[in-house]
Amino acid sequence: MMVCRSCGKEERASEGYPCVDCGTFICMICSFRGVTLCKVCQELRDEQSGDTGRK
């Protein structure tokens, strides 16, 4: 079992995809929702682009 680095859900390794930046596990549900980056990589990209995600 692996922990999704986006939502924290535990899934079998065969039921997910790697983060496009660092390769950590992203579950299939997050992948279906369009998530391609783990939480850490997404935060890094948001910081680099100046977008804090807050409105």
C-alpha positions in Angstrom: 0.0 0.0 0.0 1.1 3.5 -0.8 -0.1 6.9 0.5 -1.2 9.4 -2.1 0.9 12.5 -1.8 -2.0 14.7 -2.8 -5.0 13.5 -0.8 -3.4 11.2 1.8 -5.5 8.1 0.8 -3.9 4.7 1.0 -4.0 2.7 -2.2 -2.2 -0.2 -4.0 0.8 1.0 -5.9 -0.7 -0.3 -9.1 -3.7 2.0 -8.7 -2.0 5.3 -9.2 0.5 7.4 -11.1 3.7 9.3 -10.3 3.9 13.0 -9.6 5.2 14.6 -12.9 7.9 16.5 -11.0 9.3 14.2 -8.3 7.7 10.8 -9.0 5.9 10.3 -5.7 2.6 8.4 -5.7 -0.6 10.1 -6.8 -3.8 7.9 -6.4 -6.0 7.1 -9.4 -8.9 9.2 -8.0 -6.7 12.3 -7.8 -5.3 11.5 -11.3 -8.9 11.4 -12.6 -9.5 14.8 -11.0 -6.6 16.2 -13.0 -4.0 16.2 -10.2 -0.6 15.7 -11.7 1.5 17.1 -8.9 1.9 16.0 -5.3 1.0 18.5 -2.6 4.6 19.6 -2.1 5.4 20.1 -5.8 2.1 22.0 -6.3 3.0 24.3 -3.4 6.4 24.9 -4.8 5.0 25.8 -8.2 2.4 28.1 -6.6 5.2 29.9 -4.7 7.3 30.2 -7.9 4.4 31.7 -9.8 3.4 34.0 -7.0 0.0 32.4 -6.7 -0.8 31.6 -3.1 -4.1 29.9 -4.0 -6.0 32.3 -1.8 -8.8 34.6 -3.0 
